[in-house]
């Protein structure tokens, strides 16, 4: 009887290693799901094909994500499946942009040919923008839990990472834009 309880305890303990709090992006499974939902224009056909493929392909994708790809993502910081891709996005200004995911961040190409890079620096935990050869830091996450942001004028402001900090940031940007209009 004690042997069975030790085996159950060992199995449960080993299960905690698999079910740690690191969930991961599940990029392979999400990519399969997106393809499966959009493979045809008919939701019915997509659903029927999904019923056939889901138990096999979905299971393999989920297993590979949970045990291999998410483990790589946890230790390296990036998922090998999720780290590439280009999307076409229509901005709030009505213009078309090509957004490409890079290892450092994002490359955004406007329809007029202007390329902007948004890069993350893991050493300083900051995001910067590079356009026309000029690089400017946008946001830096400080060790004390605050954010140092660079306003459009080039001045910096340090705010907390909550709703009050967001409101403080909006107010600072609004004040700069009002004074710029005067």
ZATOR-802486 format. One record per atom (N, C-alpha, C): atom name; x, y, z. Coordinates in nm, 2 decimals, decimal comma, padded with zeros to 4 digits. Last residue first. Layout:
[rec CA; [X; Y; Z]] ...
END
This chain:
[rec N; [00,04; 07,67; -02,90]] [rec CA; [00,04; 07,82; -02,87]] [rec C; [00,15; 07,89; -02,94]] [rec N; [00,10; 07,41; -02,96]] [rec CA; [00,01; 07,48; -03,05]] [rec C; [00,01; 07,63; -03,02]] [rec N; [00,27; 07,34; -02,75]] [rec CA; [00,32; 07,34; -02,88]] [rec C; [00,23; 07,41; -02,98]] [rec N; [00,09; 07,33; -02,54]] [rec CA; [00,19; 07,44; -02,54]] [rec C; [00,26; 07,45; -02,68]] [rec N; [-00,05; 07,10; -02,61]] [rec CA; [-00,12; 07,23; -02,60]] [rec C; [-00,02; 07,34; -02,61]] [rec N; [00,15; 06,90; -02,60]] [rec CA; [00,08; 06,93; -02,73]] [rec C; [00,01; 07,06; -02,73]] [rec N; [00,22; 06,91; -02,33]] [rec CA; [00,32; 06,94; -02,43]] [rec C; [00,25; 06,98; -02,57]] [rec N; [-00,03; 06,83; -02,22]] [rec CA; [00,03; 06,96; -02,19]] [rec C; [00,13; 07,00; -02,29]] [rec N; [-00,04; 06,57; -02,32]] [rec CA; [-00,14; 06,66; -02,36]] [rec C; [-00,09; 06,81; -02,33]] [rec N; [00,18; 06,45; -02,19]] [rec CA; [00,18; 06,45; -02,34]] [rec C; [00,08; 06,56; -02,38]] [rec N; [00,09; 06,48; -01,92]] [rec CA; [00,21; 06,54; -01,96]] [rec C; [00,22; 06,55; -02,12]] [rec N; [-00,15; 06,32; -01,93]] [rec CA; [-00,16; 06,47; -01,89]] [rec C; [-00,03; 06,54; -01,94]] [rec N; [-00,05; 06,07; -01,98]] [rec CA; [-00,14; 06,13; -02,07]] [rec C; [-00,15; 06,28; -02,05]] [rec N; [00,10; 06,03; -01,74]] [rec CA; [00,17; 06,03; -01,87]] [rec C; [00,08; 06,10; -01,97]] [rec N; [-00,11; 06,03; -01,55]] [rec CA; [00,00; 06,13; -01,54]] [rec C; [00,07; 06,14; -01,67]] [rec N; [-00,24; 05,80; -01,64]] [rec CA; [-00,31; 05,93; -01,64]] [rec C; [-00,21; 06,04; -01,63]] [rec N; [-00,04; 05,61; -01,58]] [rec CA; [-00,09; 05,62; -01,72]] [rec C; [-00,16; 05,76; -01,73]] [rec N; [-00,03; 05,63; -01,30]] [rec CA; [00,09; 05,66; -01,38]] [rec C; [00,05; 05,69; -01,53]] [rec N; [-00,29; 05,54; -01,23]] [rec CA; [-00,25; 05,68; -01,20]] [rec C; [-00,13; 05,72; -01,28]] [rec N; [-00,28; 05,27; -01,32]] [rec CA; [-00,37; 05,37; -01,38]] [rec C; [-00,33; 05,51; -01,36]] [rec N; [00,07; 05,19; -01,31]] [rec CA; [-00,07; 05,17; -01,28]] [rec C; [-00,15; 05,27; -01,35]] [rec N; [00,36; 05,21; -01,26]] [rec CA; [00,30; 05,12; -01,35]] [rec C; [00,16; 05,08; -01,31]] [rec N; [00,45; 05,56; -01,22]] [rec CA; [00,42; 05,43; -01,17]] [rec C; [00,35; 05,34; -01,27]] [rec N; [00,69; 05,76; -01,40]] [rec CA; [00,56; 05,73; -01,35]] [rec C; [00,55; 05,59; -01,30]] [rec N; [00,90; 06,01; -01,50]] [rec CA; [00,90; 05,88; -01,43]] [rec C; [00,76; 05,87; -01,37]] [rec N; [00,99; 06,16; -01,81]] [rec CA; [00,90; 06,16; -01,69]] [rec C; [00,90; 06,02; -01,63]] [rec N; [01,20; 06,37; -02,01]] [rec CA; [01,16; 06,24; -01,95]] [rec C; [01,07; 06,26; -01,83]] [rec N; [01,20; 06,55; -02,32]] [rec CA; [01,21; 06,54; -02,17]] [rec C; [01,16; 06,41; -02,12]] [rec N; [01,13; 06,54; -02,58]] [rec CA; [01,26; 06,48; -02,54]] [rec C; [01,28; 06,48; -02,39]] [rec N; [00,88; 06,59; -02,67]] [rec CA; [00,98; 06,71; -02,67]] [rec C; [01,12; 06,66; -02,63]] [rec N; [00,74; 06,35; -02,63]] [rec CA; [00,78; 06,40; -02,77]] [rec C; [00,88; 06,51; -02,77]] [rec N; [00,91; 06,19; -02,35]] [rec CA; [00,79; 06,26; -02,41]] [rec C; [00,84; 06,31; -02,55]] [rec N; [01,00; 05,88; -02,23]] [rec CA; [01,05; 06,00; -02,30]] [rec C; [00,93; 06,07; -02,38]] [rec N; [00,96; 05,74; -01,91]] [rec CA; [00,92; 05,75; -02,05]] [rec C; [00,97; 05,88; -02,11]] [rec N; [01,03; 05,50; -01,68]] [rec CA; [01,08; 05,63; -01,73]] [rec C; [01,04; 05,64; -01,88]] [rec N; [00,83; 05,35; -01,44]] [rec CA; [00,86; 05,36; -01,58]] [rec C; [00,91; 05,50; -01,61]] [rec N; [00,89; 05,15; -01,14]] [rec CA; [00,84; 05,26; -01,22]] [rec C; [00,88; 05,26; -01,36]] [rec N; [01,01; 04,95; -01,01]] [rec CA; [00,88; 04,92; -01,05]] [rec C; [00,81; 05,04; -01,12]] [rec N; [01,28; 04,98; -00,96]] [rec CA; [01,19; 05,00; -00,85]] [rec C; [01,04; 04,99; -00,89]] [rec N; [01,41; 04,94; -01,20]] [rec CA; [01,41; 04,83; -01,10]] [rec C; [01,32; 04,85; -00,99]] [rec N; [01,22; 05,06; -01,48]] [rec CA; [01,31; 05,08; -01,38]] [rec C; [01,30; 04,96; -01,28]] [rec N; [01,19; 05,04; -01,82]] [rec CA; [01,13; 04,99; -01,70]] [rec C; [01,24; 04,98; -01,59]] [rec N; [01,16; 05,30; -02,05]] [rec CA; [01,26; 05,22; -01,97]] [rec C; [01,19; 05,17; -01,84]] [rec N; [01,08; 05,41; -02,37]] [rec CA; [01,03; 05,37; -02,24]] [rec C; [01,14; 05,28; -02,18]] [rec N; [01,23; 05,53; -02,59]] [rec CA; [01,09; 05,56; -02,56]] [rec C; [01,05; 05,53; -02,42]] [rec N; [01,53; 05,66; -02,72]] [rec CA; [01,46; 05,57; -02,62]] [rec C; [01,32; 05,62; -02,59]] [rec N; [01,60; 05,69; -03,05]] [rec CA; [01,55; 05,76; -02,94]] [rec C; [01,48; 05,66; -02,84]] [rec N; [01,81; 05,73; -03,33]] [rec CA; [01,76; 05,64; -03,23]] [rec C; [01,72; 05,72; -03,11]] [rec N; [01,82; 05,79; -03,67]] [rec CA; [01,82; 05,85; -03,54]] [rec C; [01,74; 05,76; -03,44]] [rec N; [01,79; 05,67; -03,92]] [rec CA; [01,92; 05,67; -03,86]] [rec C; [01,93; 05,73; -03,72]] [rec N; [01,51; 05,69; -03,98]] [rec CA; [01,61; 05,77; -04,05]] [rec C; [01,75; 05,78; -03,99]] [rec N; [01,45; 05,58; -03,65]] [rec CA; [01,39; 05,62; -03,78]] [rec C; [01,48; 05,72; -03,85]] [rec N; [01,40; 05,37; -03,38]] [rec CA; [01,50; 05,42; -03,48]] [rec C; [01,43; 05,45; -03,61]] [rec N; [01,31; 05,37; -03,04]] [rec CA; [01,26; 05,38; -03,18]] [rec C; [01,38; 05,44; -03,27]] [rec N; [01,33; 05,13; -02,77]] [rec CA; [01,37; 05,25; -02,84]] [rec C; [01,31; 05,25; -02,98]] [rec N; [01,27; 05,01; -02,44]] [rec CA; [01,23; 05,01; -02,58]] [rec C; [01,27; 05,14; -02,65]] [rec N; [01,45; 04,84; -02,19]] [rec CA; [01,40; 04,96; -02,25]] [rec C; [01,36; 04,93; -02,39]] [rec N; [01,63; 04,69; -02,01]] [rec CA; [01,48; 04,67; -02,01]] [rec C; [01,41; 04,80; -02,07]] [rec N; [01,90; 04,69; -02,05]] [rec CA; [01,84; 04,81; -01,98]] [rec C; [01,69; 04,80; -01,96]] [rec N; [01,92; 04,43; -02,16]] [rec CA; [02,01; 04,47; -02,06]] [rec C; [01,96; 04,59; -01,98]] [rec N; [01,73; 04,41; -02,37]] [rec CA; [01,70; 04,34; -02,24]] [rec C; [01,80; 04,38; -02,13]] [rec N; [01,58; 04,64; -02,56]] [rec CA; [01,72; 04,61; -02,51]] [rec C; [01,70; 04,54; -02,37]] [rec N; [01,38; 04,63; -02,84]] [rec CA; [01,39; 04,61; -02,70]] [rec C; [01,53; 04,57; -02,66]] [rec N; [01,29; 04,86; -03,10]] [rec CA; [01,38; 04,76; -03,05]] [rec C; [01,38; 04,75; -02,90]] [rec N; [01,13; 04,94; -03,38]] [rec CA; [01,11; 04,95; -03,24]] [rec C; [01,19; 04,83; -03,18]] [rec N; [01,20; 05,12; -03,67]] [rec CA; [01,23; 05,01; -03,59]] [rec C; [01,20; 05,04; -03,45]] [rec N; [01,06; 05,22; -03,98]] [rec CA; [01,08; 05,25; -03,84]] [rec C; [01,10; 05,12; -03,76]] [rec N; [01,09; 05,34; -04,30]] [rec CA; [01,10; 05,22; -04,22]] [rec C; [01,13; 05,27; -04,08]] [rec N; [00,90; 05,46; -04,57]] [rec CA; [00,97; 05,50; -04,45]] [rec C; [00,97; 05,37; -04,35]] [rec N; [00,73; 05,40; -04,79]] [rec CA; [00,87; 05,35; -04,79]] [rec C; [00,95; 05,38; -04,66]] [rec N; [00,47; 05,46; -04,78]] [rec CA; [00,55; 05,55; -04,85]] [rec C; [00,70; 05,51; -04,85]] [rec N; [00,36; 05,26; -04,62]] [rec CA; [00,33; 05,25; -04,76]] [rec C; [00,41; 05,35; -04,85]] [rec N; [00,61; 05,18; -04,37]] [rec CA; [00,49; 05,25; -04,42]] [rec C; [00,48; 05,23; -04,57]] [rec N; [00,72; 04,92; -04,18]] [rec CA; [00,74; 04,98; -04,31]] [rec C; [00,61; 05,05; -04,36]] [rec N; [00,87; 04,83; -03,89]] [rec CA; [00,75; 04,88; -03,95]] [rec C; [00,78; 04,96; -04,07]] [rec N; [01,00; 04,58; -03,70]] [rec CA; [01,03; 04,66; -03,81]] [rec C; [00,90; 04,70; -03,88]] [rec N; [01,05; 04,51; -03,35]] [rec CA; [00,96; 04,52; -03,47]] [rec C; [01,02; 04,61; -03,58]] [rec N; [01,28; 04,32; -03,19]] [rec CA; [01,15; 04,39; -03,17]] [rec C; [01,07; 04,39; -03,30]] [rec N; [01,49; 04,15; -03,21]] [rec CA; [01,50; 04,26; -03,12]] [rec C; [01,37; 04,33; -03,09]] [rec N; [01,41; 03,97; -03,41]] [rec CA; [01,46; 03,91; -03,28]] [rec C; [01,47; 04,02; -03,17]] [rec N; [01,10; 04,10; -03,55]] [rec CA; [01,25; 04,07; -03,55]] [rec C; [01,29; 04,01; -03,42]] [rec N; [00,81; 04,11; -03,73]] [rec CA; [00,87; 04,07; -03,60]] [rec C; [01,01; 04,03; -03,62]] [rec N; [00,69; 04,37; -03,93]] [rec CA; [00,77; 04,24; -03,93]] [rec C; [00,83; 04,23; -03,79]] [rec N; [00,43; 04,52; -04,07]] [rec CA; [00,49; 04,50; -03,94]] [rec C; [00,56; 04,36; -03,94]] [rec N; [00,35; 04,75; -04,31]] [rec CA; [00,39; 04,61; -04,30]] [rec C; [00,47; 04,60; -04,16]] [rec N; [00,06; 04,95; -04,33]] [rec CA; [00,19; 04,93; -04,28]] [rec C; [00,22; 04,78; -04,28]] [rec N; [-00,14; 05,19; -04,49]] [rec CA; [-00,11; 05,05; -04,48]] [rec C; [00,04; 05,04; -04,43]] [rec N; [-00,35; 05,45; -04,34]] [rec CA; [-00,24; 05,41; -04,42]] [rec C; [-00,21; 05,26; -04,39]] [rec N; [-00,54; 05,54; -04,16]] [rec CA; [-00,58; 05,49; -04,28]] [rec C; [-00,47; 05,43; -04,38]] [rec N; [-00,46; 05,61; -03,91]] [rec CA; [-00,45; 05,72; -04,01]] [rec C; [-00,50; 05,67; -04,15]] [rec N; [-00,45; 05,38; -03,77]] [rec CA; [-00,56; 05,47; -03,74]] [rec C; [-00,57; 05,58; -03,84]] [rec N; [-00,33; 05,14; -04,02]] [rec CA; [-00,32; 05,22; -03,91]] [rec C; [-00,44; 05,31; -03,89]] [rec N; [-00,36; 04,81; -04,11]] [rec CA; [-00,40; 04,94; -04,15]] [rec C; [-00,41; 05,03; -04,02]] [rec N; [-00,10; 04,58; -04,17]] [rec CA; [-00,19; 04,64; -04,07]] [rec C; [-00,23; 04,78; -04,13]] [rec N; [00,03; 04,27; -04,24]] [rec CA; [-00,01; 04,40; -04,30]] [rec C; [-00,12; 04,46; -04,21]] [rec N; [00,30; 04,10; -04,09]] [rec CA; [00,16; 04,13; -04,10]] [rec C; [00,14; 04,26; -04,17]] [rec N; [00,54; 03,85; -04,07]] [rec CA; [00,51; 03,98; -04,12]] [rec C; [00,36; 03,99; -04,14]] [rec N; [00,77; 03,66; -03,87]] [rec CA; [00,64; 03,68; -03,93]] [rec C; [00,62; 03,83; -03,97]] [rec N; [00,91; 03,51; -03,58]] [rec CA; [00,92; 03,56; -03,71]] [rec C; [00,78; 03,58; -03,76]] [rec N; [00,89; 03,40; -03,32]] [rec CA; [00,98; 03,51; -03,34]] [rec C; [00,99; 03,56; -03,48]] [rec N; [00,74; 03,17; -03,27]] [rec CA; [00,67; 03,31; -03,26]] [rec C; [00,76; 03,42; -03,30]] [rec N; [00,91; 02,96; -03,28]] [rec CA; [00,80; 02,97; -03,38]] [rec C; [00,74; 03,11; -03,38]] [rec N; [01,09; 03,00; -03,07]] [rec CA; [01,14; 02,99; -03,21]] [rec C; [01,03; 02,99; -03,31]] [rec N; [01,02; 03,24; -02,83]] [rec CA; [00,97; 03,12; -02,89]] [rec C; [01,02; 03,11; -03,03]] [rec N; [01,25; 03,38; -02,59]] [rec CA; [01,18; 03,39; -02,72]] [rec C; [01,14; 03,25; -02,77]] [rec N; [01,38; 03,32; -02,36]] [rec CA; [01,31; 03,45; -02,37]] [rec C; [01,23; 03,47; -02,50]] [rec N; [01,51; 03,09; -02,29]] [rec CA; [01,58; 03,18; -02,38]] [rec C; [01,51; 03,32; -02,39]] [rec N; [01,35; 02,96; -02,11]] [rec CA; [01,49; 02,97; -02,08]] [rec C; [01,56; 03,07; -02,17]] [rec N; [01,08; 02,98; -02,22]] [rec CA; [01,11; 03,01; -02,08]] [rec C; [01,26; 03,04; -02,06]] [rec N; [01,12; 02,88; -02,48]] [rec CA; [01,08; 03,02; -02,46]] [rec C; [01,11; 03,07; -02,32]] [rec N; [01,18; 02,61; -02,43]] [rec CA; [01,28; 02,70; -02,49]] [rec C; [01,25; 02,85; -02,47]] [rec N; [00,93; 02,55; -02,32]] [rec CA; [01,05; 02,54; -02,24]] [rec C; [01,16; 02,62; -02,30]] [rec N; [00,77; 02,59; -02,54]] [rec CA; [00,75; 02,68; -02,42]] [rec C; [00,87; 02,67; -02,33]] [rec N; [00,87; 02,38; -02,70]] [rec CA; [00,88; 02,52; -02,75]] [rec C; [00,86; 02,61; -02,63]] [rec N; [00,82; 02,13; -02,54]] [rec CA; [00,95; 02,17; -02,60]] [rec C; [00,96; 02,32; -02,63]] [rec N; [00,58; 02,10; -02,40]] [rec CA; [00,70; 02,04; -02,35]] [rec C; [00,83; 02,09; -02,41]] [rec N; [00,38; 02,26; -02,53]] [rec CA; [00,39; 02,25; -02,38]] [rec C; [00,52; 02,20; -02,33]] [rec N; [00,43; 02,23; -02,81]] [rec CA; [00,43; 02,36; -02,74]] [rec C; [00,46; 02,35; -02,60]] [rec N; [00,39; 01,95; -02,84]] [rec CA; [00,52; 02,01; -02,87]] [rec C; [00,53; 02,15; -02,81]] [rec N; [00,12; 01,93; -02,75]] [rec CA; [00,22; 01,86; -02,68]] [rec C; [00,36; 01,92; -02,71]] [rec N; [-00,01; 02,09; -02,95]] [rec CA; [-00,02; 02,13; -02,81]] [rec C; [00,09; 02,06; -02,73]] [rec N; [00,06; 01,94; -03,18]] [rec CA; [00,10; 02,08; -03,17]] [rec C; [00,10; 02,13; -03,02]] [rec N; [-00,07; 01,70; -03,12]] [rec CA; [00,07; 01,70; -03,14]] [rec C; [00,13; 01,84; -03,13]] [rec N; [-00,34; 01,79; -03,10]] [rec CA; [-00,27; 01,72; -02,99]] [rec C; [-00,12; 01,73; -03,00]] [rec N; [-00,39; 01,88; -03,36]] [rec CA; [-00,40; 01,97; -03,25]] [rec C; [-00,33; 01,92; -03,13]] [rec N; [-00,36; 01,65; -03,51]] [rec CA; [-00,27; 01,76; -03,53]] [rec C; [-00,27; 01,85; -03,41]] [rec N; [-00,56; 01,48; -03,37]] [rec CA; [-00,43; 01,44; -03,41]] [rec C; [-00,33; 01,56; -03,41]] [rec N; [-00,80; 01,61; -03,32]] [rec CA; [-00,75; 01,52; -03,22]] [rec C; [-00,60; 01,48; -03,25]] [rec N; [-00,83; 01,79; -03,55]] [rec CA; [-00,80; 01,84; -03,42]] [rec C; [-00,74; 01,73; -03,32]] [rec N; [-00,91; 01,68; -03,80]] [rec CA; [-00,77; 01,71; -03,77]] [rec C; [-00,73; 01,74; -03,63]] [rec N; [-01,19; 01,65; -03,78]] [rec CA; [-01,11; 01,54; -03,82]] [rec C; [-00,96; 01,56; -03,78]] [rec N; [-01,28; 01,90; -03,69]] [rec CA; [-01,32; 01,78; -03,61]] [rec C; [-01,23; 01,66; -03,65]] [rec N; [-01,18; 02,06; -03,90]] [rec CA; [-01,12; 02,07; -03,76]] [rec C; [-01,16; 01,95; -03,68]] [rec N; [-01,35; 01,99; -04,10]] [rec CA; [-01,21; 01,96; -04,11]] [rec C; [-01,14; 01,96; -03,98]] [rec N; [-01,58; 02,11; -03,99]] [rec CA; [-01,58; 01,97; -04,02]] [rec C; [-01,43; 01,92; -04,03]] [rec N; [-01,51; 02,38; -03,96]] [rec CA; [-01,54; 02,30; -03,84]] [rec C; [-01,53; 02,15; -03,87]] [rec N; [-01,46; 02,45; -04,23]] [rec CA; [-01,35; 02,46; -04,14]] [rec C; [-01,38; 02,38; -04,01]] [rec N; [-01,72; 02,41; -04,33]] [rec CA; [-01,61; 02,33; -04,38]] [rec C; [-01,50; 02,33; -04,28]] [rec N; [-01,85; 02,61; -04,18]] [rec CA; [-01,89; 02,48; -04,17]] [rec C; [-01,78; 02,38; -04,21]] [rec N; [-01,74; 02,85; -04,26]] [rec CA; [-01,72; 02,81; -04,12]] [rec C; [-01,75; 02,66; -04,10]] [rec N; [-01,58; 02,91; -04,56]] [rec CA; [-01,69; 02,85; -04,50]] [rec C; [-01,66; 02,80; -04,36]] [rec N; [-01,34; 02,98; -04,68]] [rec CA; [-01,44; 03,09; -04,64]] [rec C; [-01,56; 03,04; -04,57]] [rec N; [-01,07; 02,80; -04,53]] [rec CA; [-01,17; 02,82; -04,63]] [rec C; [-01,26; 02,94; -04,59]] [rec N; [-00,89; 02,84; -04,31]] [rec CA; [-00,85; 02,76; -04,43]] [rec C; [-00,94; 02,78; -04,55]] [rec N; [-00,93; 02,96; -04,07]] [rec CA; [-00,93; 03,04; -04,18]] [rec C; [-00,89; 02,97; -04,31]] [rec N; [-00,90; 02,77; -03,86]] [rec CA; [-01,03; 02,85; -03,86]] [rec C; [-01,04; 02,93; -03,99]] [rec N; [-00,65; 02,67; -03,92]] [rec CA; [-00,77; 02,58; -03,92]] [rec C; [-00,90; 02,66; -03,93]] [rec N; [-00,48; 02,88; -03,87]] [rec CA; [-00,49; 02,83; -04,00]] [rec C; [-00,62; 02,75; -04,02]] [rec N; [-00,53; 02,92; -03,59]] [rec CA; [-00,56; 03,03; -03,68]] [rec C; [-00,57; 02,97; -03,83]] [rec N; [-00,43; 02,67; -03,50]] [rec CA; [-00,57; 02,70; -03,48]] [rec C; [-00,62; 02,82; -03,57]] [rec N; [-00,16; 02,69; -03,57]] [rec CA; [-00,24; 02,58; -03,63]] [rec C; [-00,39; 02,62; -03,62]] [rec N; [-00,09; 02,90; -03,41]] [rec CA; [-00,08; 02,91; -03,55]] [rec C; [-00,16; 02,81; -03,62]] [rec N; [-00,14; 02,79; -03,16]] [rec CA; [-00,22; 02,91; -03,20]] [rec C; [-00,21; 02,93; -03,35]] [rec N; [00,06; 02,59; -03,16]] [rec CA; [-00,08; 02,55; -03,15]] [rec C; [-00,17; 02,67; -03,19]] [rec N; [00,29; 02,75; -03,18]] [rec CA; [00,26; 02,65; -03,27]] [rec C; [00,12; 02,61; -03,27]] [rec N; [00,28; 02,93; -02,95]] [rec CA; [00,28; 02,98; -03,08]] [rec C; [00,24; 02,88; -03,19]] [rec N; [00,24; 02,94; -02,67]] [rec CA; [00,18; 02,84; -02,75]] [rec C; [00,16; 02,88; -02,89]] [rec N; [00,36; 03,11; -02,49]] [rec CA; [00,28; 03,17; -02,59]] [rec C; [00,20; 03,07; -02,67]] [rec N; [00,36; 03,03; -02,13]] [rec CA; [00,42; 03,04; -02,26]] [rec C; [00,32; 03,09; -02,36]] [rec N; [00,34; 02,99; -01,85]] [rec CA; [00,24; 02,93; -01,95]] [rec C; [00,30; 02,93; -02,09]] [rec N; [00,48; 02,92; -01,57]] [rec CA; [00,52; 02,97; -01,70]] [rec C; [00,43; 02,91; -01,80]] [rec N; [00,42; 02,78; -01,34]] [rec CA; [00,35; 02,90; -01,37]] [rec C; [00,38; 02,97; -01,50]] [rec N; [00,42; 02,43; -01,43]] [rec CA; [00,47; 02,55; -01,35]] [rec C; [00,39; 02,67; -01,40]] [rec N; [00,36; 02,16; -01,50]] [rec CA; [00,26; 02,26; -01,48]] [rec C; [00,31; 02,38; -01,39]] [rec N; [00,59; 02,01; -01,49]] [rec CA; [00,53; 02,04; -01,62]] [rec C; [00,43; 02,15; -01,61]] [rec N; [00,64; 02,00; -01,22]] [rec CA; [00,74; 02,05; -01,30]] [rec C; [00,68; 02,09; -01,44]] [rec N; [00,41; 01,87; -01,12]] [rec CA; [00,43; 02,01; -01,09]] [rec C; [00,54; 02,07; -01,17]] [rec N; [00,46; 01,60; -01,20]] [rec CA; [00,36; 01,68; -01,27]] [rec C; [00,37; 01,83; -01,24]] [rec N; [00,63; 01,52; -01,00]] [rec CA; [00,68; 01,54; -01,14]] [rec C; [00,59; 01,62; -01,22]] [rec N; [00,44; 01,50; -00,80]] [rec CA; [00,55; 01,59; -00,78]] [rec C; [00,61; 01,62; -00,92]] [rec N; [00,27; 01,30; -00,89]] [rec CA; [00,21; 01,43; -00,87]] [rec C; [00,33; 01,53; -00,86]] [rec N; [00,45; 01,08; -00,89]] [rec CA; [00,39; 01,13; -01,02]] [rec C; [00,33; 01,27; -01,01]] [rec N; [00,52; 01,07; -00,62]] [rec CA; [00,62; 01,10; -00,72]] [rec C; [00,56; 01,14; -00,85]] [rec N; [00,26; 01,00; -00,52]] [rec CA; [00,33; 01,12; -00,48]] [rec C; [00,44; 01,16; -00,58]] [rec N; [00,23; 00,75; -00,64]] [rec CA; [00,13; 00,86; -00,67]] [rec C; [00,20; 00,99; -00,63]] [rec N; [00,44; 00,61; -00,53]] [rec CA; [00,44; 00,63; -00,67]] [rec C; [00,34; 00,74; -00,71]] [rec N; [00,37; 00,62; -00,26]] [rec CA; [00,49; 00,68; -00,30]] [rec C; [00,49; 00,71; -00,45]] [rec N; [00,13; 00,47; -00,27]] [rec CA; [00,12; 00,61; -00,23]] [rec C; [00,25; 00,69; -00,27]] [rec N; [00,23; 00,22; -00,35]] [rec CA; [00,14; 00,29; -00,44]] [rec C; [00,13; 00,44; -00,40]] [rec N; [00,39; 00,15; -00,13]] [rec CA; [00,45; 00,17; -00,26]] [rec C; [00,36; 00,25; -00,35]] [rec N; [00,20; 00,12; 00,08]] [rec CA; [00,29; 00,24; 00,08]] [rec C; [00,36; 00,26; -00,05]] [rec N; [00,08; -00,12; 00,00]] [rec CA; [00,00; 00,00; 00,00]] [rec C; [00,09; 00,13; 00,00]] 
END
